[in-house]
Amino acid sequence: MRSRIVHESIHRDTASFFDSWQAFRAMMDVASVSSHVTPDIARLQRERLTALLVAARKSPLYRSLLARRDAGSMTLTDLPIAHKSDLMDRFDEWVCDPAITLQGVRRFIADPANIGRPFLDRYAIWESSGTSAVPGIFVNDPRAMALYNALDALRRPALQPLRRLVDPFYLGERIAFCGAIDGHYASVVYVERARRFDPSMADRMLAISFLQPRDRTIDALQRFAPTVLATYPSTACALADAQRAGVLRLDLHEVWTGGESLTPSVRHHLEDAFQCPATQSYGASEFFAIASECHLGALHLNSDWVILEPVDRAGQPAAIGESSATVLLTNLANHVQPIIRYDLGDRVRVRDICCGCGSVLPVVEIEGRCDDELRFCAIDGTVVRIGALALTTVLEEGGLYDFLIVQEGPRTICVQCPVPEDGDRALKRLQAFLESQGAHHVRVAYECRATPAPARSGKKRRVIALRPTRKTRSPRPPSMSAAR
């Protein structure tokens, strides 16, 4: 009886959150382009942009921007560039559903038990990091979530074609995500949402914190025995070192990475350690599945559902093949929180080439997200490697967003922050985290000073490693110029 009540409760809770019809339509839409039958991408973008602009009129903010103009005749350049800080300042006007308020959303995400649960029985909620010193909150409607699921499922490369032939949706795999799991971040919400929708997934998917002591992370992975590891390249490298040392013994089929650049050398390191193929994807809180990697290693932009505008420092279009100062993102799938010409802050380059894999989707190269991995000397003389995302997550969860971490020596780092009283709690958390990772003798210093202006990417570089020089000295932050 109790199990029936629980089942009915979950069904009511997810009835609108998981729309089977939306999922079917999304799969068909994505498959129609993935089939290599040349579609008219420009036409699809135009139709979906018009639908987005019509939906955006429900947003008080965009209603005033669109005025009485015909959505069908408008172009993206008719609209201003949107910045996260401005949109968050007007959050209640930004969203299209008046039942969604910033106060209500913040109350919802304040409870970790809500990770993966629907907000207002309908929407998926996640928060972004504060790479621009302003954390974002993003609301996704069921249609958008269905599209993210379809893009992730159908455009992920077949790293082992024979295995994927008999199990295209990874139903026989055990997938472990290793990352930040204590907040409402997109990846962990994605995992917990899937587990909540399908209880059978609870035994085959696991989210593991990369902020806990390394031995506990290794123990959790060893006990779960995943066949697929999903994490950041820096975390994957540390786990690969443990695998090669025999401390970790995983029998993996695939390694999925994202959030940072997967360089050829790192890919080789992972594949050699785990004896399986590794791949990467490109996504953001603003659009979960921006680009997917093909079997040749090229990132293909999902341009049927997302528009990227690479621009220079003046906001003018960057030439094809040239690196941008930043990139503007338009999410064509999500109609509850219009993301239109949103300054994403990444440096990208769109290539005018035909990929040998046969995909009709354009190739994009990502040049942003270049924070450093830090390396420290442990007591026993071994090297402790800690990824930038782990360090910044610890400080953000301590309430600090505007900061710069500079490594000043093999056992010293300095956290620079413009507001003195903001740093105490966060620095204590950082010190405890370093010790939990084996970096017991690392000294954390604090300096009250303005952090550097954003780089050309529009995002602040927040972690700078010690550079080897003939004479040891504290590194200086690189020269940076404002993106806007």
C-alpha positions as CSV (number, residue, x, y, z in Angstrom):
1,M,0.0,0.0,0.0
2,R,2.7,2.4,0.9
3,S,4.6,1.7,-2.3
4,R,1.5,2.5,-4.3
5,I,1.1,5.8,-2.5
6,V,4.7,6.7,-3.1
7,H,4.4,5.8,-6.8
8,E,1.2,7.9,-7.2
9,S,2.9,10.8,-5.4
10,I,5.9,10.6,-7.8
11,H,3.6,10.3,-10.8
12,R,1.6,13.5,-9.8
13,D,4.9,15.3,-9.0
14,T,6.3,14.5,-12.5
15,A,3.3,14.4,-14.7
16,S,4.0,17.8,-16.3
17,F,7.7,17.7,-15.5
18,F,8.2,14.7,-17.8
19,D,6.1,15.0,-20.9
20,S,6.2,11.8,-23.0
21,W,4.8,13.6,-26.0
22,Q,7.4,16.4,-25.7
23,A,10.1,13.7,-25.4
24,F,8.9,11.9,-28.5
25,R,8.7,15.1,-30.6
26,A,12.2,16.1,-29.4
27,M,13.6,12.8,-30.4
28,M,12.1,13.0,-33.8
29,D,13.3,16.6,-34.3
30,V,16.8,15.8,-33.3
31,A,16.9,12.6,-35.3
32,S,15.8,14.3,-38.4
33,V,18.9,16.4,-38.4
34,S,21.2,13.7,-37.0
35,S,20.3,11.5,-39.9
36,H,22.7,13.4,-42.2
37,V,19.8,14.3,-44.6
38,T,20.7,17.9,-45.3
39,P,18.1,20.1,-43.6
40,D,17.5,23.8,-44.1
41,I,19.1,24.9,-40.8
42,A,18.5,28.5,-41.5
43,R,14.8,27.9,-42.0
44,L,14.6,25.9,-38.8
45,Q,16.3,28.7,-36.9
46,R,14.0,31.3,-38.4
47,E,10.8,29.4,-37.5
48,R,12.1,28.6,-34.0
49,L,13.3,32.2,-33.4
50,T,9.9,33.5,-34.4
51,A,8.2,31.1,-32.0
52,L,10.6,32.2,-29.2
53,L,9.9,35.9,-29.8
54,V,6.2,35.3,-29.7
55,A,6.5,33.5,-26.4
56,A,8.9,36.2,-25.1
57,R,6.0,38.7,-25.2
58,K,4.8,37.1,-22.0
59,S,7.9,38.4,-20.3
60,P,7.3,42.0,-19.1
61,L,11.0,42.7,-19.9
62,Y,10.9,41.5,-23.5
63,R,7.4,42.8,-24.1
64,S,8.7,46.3,-23.8
65,L,11.7,45.5,-26.0
66,L,9.6,43.9,-28.7
67,A,6.9,46.5,-28.5
68,R,4.5,46.0,-31.4
69,R,7.0,44.7,-33.8
70,D,6.3,41.7,-36.0
71,A,8.2,38.7,-34.6
72,G,8.3,37.1,-38.0
73,S,10.2,40.0,-39.6
74,M,12.6,40.7,-36.7
75,T,16.3,39.6,-36.7
76,L,18.5,39.0,-33.7
77,T,20.4,42.2,-34.4
78,D,17.2,44.1,-33.8
79,L,17.6,43.2,-30.1
80,P,20.2,44.4,-27.6
81,I,22.9,42.2,-26.1
82,A,21.8,40.7,-22.8
83,H,24.1,40.4,-19.7
84,K,23.5,38.0,-16.8
85,S,23.8,40.7,-14.1
86,D,21.2,42.9,-15.8
87,L,18.8,40.0,-16.3
88,M,19.2,38.8,-12.7
89,D,18.4,42.3,-11.5
90,R,15.1,42.1,-13.3
91,F,14.4,38.3,-12.8
92,D,10.7,38.6,-12.1
93,E,10.2,40.7,-15.3
94,W,12.5,38.4,-17.3
95,V,10.5,35.1,-16.8
96,C,7.3,34.5,-18.8
97,D,5.3,32.7,-16.0
98,P,4.2,35.2,-13.3
99,A,4.1,32.3,-10.8
100,I,7.9,32.2,-11.0
101,T,9.5,34.7,-8.7
102,L,13.1,35.2,-7.6
103,Q,12.1,34.9,-4.0
104,G,10.3,31.7,-4.6
105,V,13.1,30.2,-6.7
106,R,15.7,31.1,-4.1
107,R,13.6,29.5,-1.4
108,F,13.4,26.4,-3.5
109,I,17.1,26.0,-4.2
110,A,18.0,26.8,-0.6
111,D,16.9,23.2,0.2
112,P,19.4,20.6,-1.2
113,A,16.6,18.0,-0.9
114,N,15.0,19.8,-3.9
115,I,17.9,19.0,-6.3
116,G,16.3,17.2,-9.3
117,R,12.7,17.9,-8.2
118,P,10.3,20.0,-10.3
119,F,9.7,23.6,-9.3
120,L,6.0,24.4,-9.3
121,D,5.5,20.7,-10.4
122,R,6.7,21.7,-13.9
123,Y,10.1,23.4,-14.2
124,A,13.7,22.3,-13.9
125,I,15.8,24.8,-11.9
126,W,19.5,25.1,-11.7
127,E,22.1,27.8,-10.8
128,S,25.3,28.7,-12.5
129,S,28.7,29.6,-11.1
130,G,29.7,33.2,-10.5
131,T,32.4,33.4,-13.2
132,S,31.3,37.0,-13.8
133,A,30.9,37.6,-10.0
134,V,27.1,37.1,-10.5
135,P,25.6,33.7,-10.1
136,G,22.7,33.0,-12.4
137,I,19.5,31.1,-11.9
138,F,17.9,29.3,-14.8
139,V,14.4,28.0,-15.3
140,N,13.8,25.4,-17.9
141,D,10.4,24.3,-19.2
142,P,9.5,20.6,-20.1
143,R,10.0,21.2,-23.8
144,A,13.6,22.5,-23.3
145,M,14.4,19.6,-21.0
146,A,13.1,17.1,-23.6
147,L,15.4,18.8,-26.2
148,Y,18.4,18.6,-24.0
149,N,17.7,14.9,-23.3
150,A,17.3,14.2,-27.0
151,L,20.5,16.1,-28.0
152,D,22.5,14.4,-25.4
153,A,21.2,10.9,-26.3
154,L,21.2,11.1,-30.1
155,R,24.3,13.3,-30.8
156,R,26.7,11.7,-28.4
157,P,29.4,9.9,-30.5
158,A,29.3,6.1,-30.7
159,L,32.7,5.5,-29.1
160,Q,32.1,1.8,-29.2
161,P,29.7,1.3,-32.2
162,L,28.9,-2.3,-31.5
163,R,28.0,-1.7,-27.9
164,R,25.8,1.3,-28.9
165,L,24.1,-0.7,-31.6
166,V,22.6,-3.0,-29.0
167,D,22.3,-0.3,-26.3
168,P,21.8,3.1,-27.9
169,F,20.5,4.8,-24.8
170,Y,23.1,3.3,-22.3
171,L,20.4,1.4,-20.4
172,G,22.8,-1.3,-19.6
173,E,25.6,1.0,-18.4
174,R,26.4,2.2,-14.9
175,I,27.1,6.0,-15.1
176,A,28.9,7.9,-12.4
177,F,29.0,11.7,-12.4
178,C,31.9,13.2,-10.4
179,G,31.5,16.9,-9.8
180,A,29.8,19.5,-7.6
181,I,26.7,17.9,-6.2
182,D,25.8,20.0,-3.1
183,G,24.1,22.8,-5.1
184,H,21.5,23.0,-7.8
185,Y,24.1,22.9,-10.6
186,A,22.9,21.8,-14.1
187,S,24.8,18.4,-14.2
188,V,23.7,17.1,-10.8
189,V,20.1,18.3,-11.4
190,Y,20.2,16.5,-14.7
191,V,21.4,13.3,-13.0
192,E,19.0,13.4,-10.0
193,R,16.1,14.4,-12.3
194,A,16.7,11.2,-14.4
195,R,16.9,9.1,-11.2
196,R,13.7,10.6,-9.9
197,F,11.8,10.0,-13.1
198,D,12.9,6.4,-13.5
199,P,13.5,4.6,-10.1
200,S,15.4,1.9,-12.0
201,M,18.0,4.5,-12.9
202,A,18.8,5.0,-9.2
203,D,20.9,1.8,-9.2
204,R,22.6,2.7,-12.5
205,M,23.4,6.4,-12.0
206,L,25.4,8.0,-9.1
207,A,26.5,11.5,-8.4
208,I,29.7,11.7,-6.4
209,S,31.2,14.9,-4.9
210,F,34.6,15.9,-6.2
211,L,35.0,18.1,-3.1
212,Q,35.2,15.3,-0.6
213,P,38.6,13.8,0.4
214,R,40.2,12.0,-2.6
215,D,40.2,8.6,-0.9
216,R,36.5,8.8,-0.2
217,T,35.9,9.7,-3.9
218,I,37.9,6.7,-5.0
219,D,36.2,4.5,-2.5
220,A,32.7,5.6,-3.7
221,L,33.7,5.0,-7.4
222,Q,35.2,1.6,-6.5
223,R,32.1,0.5,-4.7
224,F,29.7,1.7,-7.5
225,A,31.9,0.2,-10.2
226,P,30.7,2.4,-13.1
227,T,31.1,1.5,-16.7
228,V,30.9,5.2,-17.7
229,L,32.6,8.1,-15.9
230,A,31.3,11.6,-16.5
231,T,33.4,14.5,-15.1
232,Y,35.6,17.4,-15.8
233,P,39.0,16.8,-17.6
234,S,41.0,18.0,-14.5
235,T,39.1,15.6,-12.2
236,A,39.4,12.8,-14.8
237,C,43.2,13.4,-14.9
238,A,43.5,13.0,-11.1
239,L,41.4,9.8,-11.2
240,A,43.5,8.5,-14.1
241,D,46.6,9.0,-12.0
242,A,45.0,7.0,-9.3
243,Q,44.1,4.3,-11.8
244,R,47.6,4.1,-13.1
245,A,49.0,3.9,-9.6
246,G,46.6,1.0,-8.8
247,V,44.8,2.9,-6.1
248,L,41.7,3.0,-8.3
249,R,40.6,0.0,-10.3
250,L,37.7,0.8,-12.7
251,D,36.7,-1.2,-15.7
252,L,35.3,1.7,-17.8
253,H,33.8,1.6,-21.3
254,E,33.8,5.3,-21.8
255,V,34.9,8.6,-20.2
256,W,32.7,11.7,-20.8
257,T,34.1,15.1,-20.1
258,G,32.8,18.7,-20.1
259,G,33.1,22.1,-18.4
260,E,36.8,22.4,-19.4
261,S,38.8,21.9,-22.6
262,L,39.8,18.3,-23.3
263,T,43.3,18.8,-24.9
264,P,44.8,16.0,-27.1
265,S,47.4,15.3,-24.4
266,V,44.8,15.0,-21.7
267,R,42.6,12.7,-23.9
268,H,45.6,10.5,-24.5
269,H,46.3,10.4,-20.8
270,L,42.8,9.3,-19.9
271,E,42.5,6.7,-22.7
272,D,45.8,5.2,-21.7
273,A,45.0,5.0,-18.0
274,F,41.4,3.7,-18.4
275,Q,41.9,1.7,-21.6
276,C,38.8,3.1,-23.1
277,P,37.8,6.0,-25.4
278,A,37.2,9.5,-24.0
279,T,35.0,12.3,-25.4
280,Q,33.9,15.8,-24.6
281,S,30.8,18.0,-25.0
282,Y,30.2,21.7,-24.8
283,G,27.3,23.0,-22.7
284,A,26.4,25.8,-20.3
285,S,23.7,26.6,-17.8
286,E,22.0,28.7,-20.4
287,F,21.8,25.8,-22.9
288,F,22.7,22.4,-21.6
289,A,23.9,20.8,-24.9
290,I,25.5,23.5,-27.1
291,A,27.8,21.2,-29.1
292,S,28.5,17.5,-29.3
293,E,31.7,15.8,-30.4
294,C,31.8,13.5,-33.4
295,H,33.9,10.3,-33.7
296,L,36.6,12.4,-35.4
297,G,36.9,14.7,-32.4
298,A,35.3,17.8,-33.8
299,L,32.7,19.7,-31.8
300,H,29.5,20.2,-33.9
301,L,27.2,23.1,-32.9
302,N,23.6,22.0,-32.3
303,S,22.6,25.0,-34.5
304,D,19.1,23.7,-35.1
305,W,18.2,24.6,-31.5
306,V,20.8,27.1,-30.4
307,I,22.3,30.2,-32.1
308,L,25.8,31.3,-31.4
309,E,26.9,34.8,-32.5
310,P,30.7,35.1,-32.2
311,V,31.4,38.9,-31.9
312,D,34.4,41.2,-31.4
313,R,34.9,43.6,-28.6
314,A,32.6,46.1,-30.2
315,G,29.8,43.6,-30.4
316,Q,30.1,43.2,-34.2
317,P,30.2,39.8,-35.9
318,A,33.5,38.1,-35.9
319,A,34.7,36.7,-39.2
320,I,34.3,33.0,-39.9
321,G,37.4,31.2,-38.8
322,E,38.5,34.0,-36.4
323,S,38.4,33.9,-32.6
324,S,35.7,36.0,-31.0
325,A,36.0,38.3,-28.1
326,T,32.9,36.7,-26.7
327,V,29.8,34.9,-28.0
328,L,26.1,35.6,-27.8
329,L,23.8,32.7,-27.2
330,T,20.1,32.4,-28.1
331,N,18.2,29.4,-26.7
332,L,15.5,28.4,-29.2
333,A,14.1,25.6,-27.0
334,N,13.2,27.3,-23.7
335,H,10.2,29.6,-23.8
336,V,9.7,30.2,-20.0
337,Q,12.9,32.3,-19.6
338,P,13.9,33.9,-22.9
339,I,17.7,33.7,-23.4
340,I,18.3,35.9,-26.4
341,R,21.6,37.3,-27.5
342,Y,23.0,36.4,-24.1
343,D,26.7,37.3,-23.5
344,L,28.0,33.8,-22.6
345,G,31.6,35.1,-22.2
346,D,33.4,32.2,-24.0
347,R,35.8,32.8,-26.8
348,V,34.8,30.6,-29.8
349,R,35.8,30.1,-33.4
350,V,33.3,28.8,-36.0
351,R,35.0,26.9,-38.7
352,D,33.9,27.0,-42.4
353,I,34.8,23.3,-43.1
354,C,33.0,20.1,-44.0
355,C,33.8,17.6,-41.3
356,G,34.8,14.1,-42.5
357,C,32.2,12.5,-40.2
358,G,29.5,13.7,-42.6
359,S,27.5,15.9,-40.2
360,V,25.8,18.9,-41.6
361,L,26.2,20.8,-38.4
362,P,28.9,23.5,-38.2
363,V,32.2,22.8,-36.4
364,V,33.0,25.1,-33.4
365,E,36.2,25.4,-31.4
366,I,36.1,26.6,-27.8
367,E,38.9,28.8,-26.6
368,G,37.5,30.0,-23.3
369,R,37.5,28.3,-19.9
370,C,41.2,28.4,-19.4
371,D,41.6,28.5,-15.6
372,D,44.6,26.5,-14.4
373,E,45.0,23.3,-12.5
374,L,47.0,23.7,-9.3
375,R,49.7,21.3,-8.1
376,F,51.0,21.1,-4.6
377,C,53.7,19.1,-2.7
378,A,52.2,16.6,-0.2
379,I,54.0,15.6,3.0
380,D,55.3,12.4,1.4
381,G,56.7,14.3,-1.6
382,T,54.0,13.3,-4.0
383,V,52.1,15.8,-6.2
384,V,48.5,16.7,-5.3
385,R,46.6,18.0,-8.4
386,I,43.4,20.0,-7.8
387,G,41.3,21.3,-10.7
388,A,40.2,24.9,-11.0
389,L,36.5,24.0,-10.9
390,A,36.8,22.3,-7.5
391,L,38.6,25.4,-6.0
392,T,36.1,27.9,-7.4
393,T,33.2,25.7,-6.3
394,V,34.4,25.6,-2.7
395,L,34.7,29.4,-2.5
396,E,31.3,30.0,-4.2
397,E,29.6,27.6,-1.8
398,G,31.2,29.7,1.0
399,G,29.5,32.7,-0.4
400,L,32.4,34.3,-2.3
401,Y,32.0,35.0,-6.0
402,D,34.3,37.9,-6.9
403,F,37.8,36.5,-6.4
404,L,41.1,35.5,-7.9
405,I,43.2,32.5,-6.7
406,V,46.9,33.0,-7.4
407,Q,49.4,30.2,-6.6
408,E,52.5,31.9,-5.2
409,G,54.6,28.9,-4.4
410,P,54.5,25.1,-4.2
411,R,52.7,25.4,-0.9
412,T,51.2,28.8,-0.9
413,I,48.1,30.4,-2.6
414,C,46.6,33.8,-2.3
415,V,42.9,34.6,-2.6
416,Q,42.3,38.2,-3.8
417,C,38.9,39.7,-3.1
418,P,37.8,43.3,-3.1
419,V,35.6,43.0,0.1
420,P,37.5,42.0,3.2
421,E,34.6,40.7,5.3
422,D,33.4,38.4,2.5
423,G,36.4,36.1,2.7
424,D,36.6,34.6,6.2
425,R,34.1,31.7,5.9
426,A,35.1,30.9,2.3
427,L,38.8,30.8,3.1
428,K,38.2,28.4,6.0
429,R,36.3,26.1,3.7
430,L,39.1,26.3,1.1
431,Q,41.8,25.5,3.7
432,A,39.7,22.5,4.9
433,F,39.2,21.3,1.4
434,L,42.9,21.5,0.5
435,E,43.7,19.4,3.6
436,S,41.1,16.9,2.7
437,Q,42.8,16.4,-0.7
438,G,46.2,15.8,0.8
439,A,47.6,19.3,0.5
440,H,48.1,19.6,4.3
441,H,50.9,22.2,4.3
442,V,49.4,24.6,1.8
443,R,49.1,28.1,3.3
444,V,46.0,30.1,2.2
445,A,46.7,33.9,2.3
446,Y,44.2,36.6,1.7
447,E,44.6,40.0,0.0
448,C,42.0,42.7,-0.1
449,R,42.3,44.1,-3.6
450,A,40.2,44.5,-6.7
451,T,40.2,41.5,-9.0
452,P,41.3,42.0,-12.6
453,A,38.8,43.1,-15.2
454,P,37.4,40.3,-17.4
455,A,39.5,38.9,-20.1
456,R,38.6,39.2,-23.8
457,S,36.3,36.2,-23.2
458,G,34.1,38.4,-20.9
459,K,34.7,36.0,-18.0
460,K,37.1,36.6,-15.2
461,R,40.1,34.3,-15.0
462,R,39.9,33.1,-11.5
463,V,42.7,30.5,-11.0
464,I,46.3,31.1,-11.9
465,A,48.9,28.4,-11.4
466,L,52.6,28.9,-10.4
467,R,54.7,29.4,-13.5
468,P,58.1,27.8,-13.4
469,T,60.9,30.4,-13.6
470,R,64.6,30.5,-12.9
471,K,63.9,32.4,-9.8
472,T,60.8,31.6,-7.7
473,R,58.6,34.6,-7.3
474,S,54.9,35.3,-7.1
475,P,53.2,35.4,-10.4
476,R,51.3,38.5,-11.5
477,P,47.9,38.3,-13.0
478,P,48.0,38.7,-16.8
479,S,47.0,41.9,-18.5
480,M,43.3,41.8,-19.1
481,S,40.9,44.2,-20.9
482,A,37.2,44.5,-20.4
483,A,34.9,42.7,-22.9
484,R,32.3,45.4,-22.7
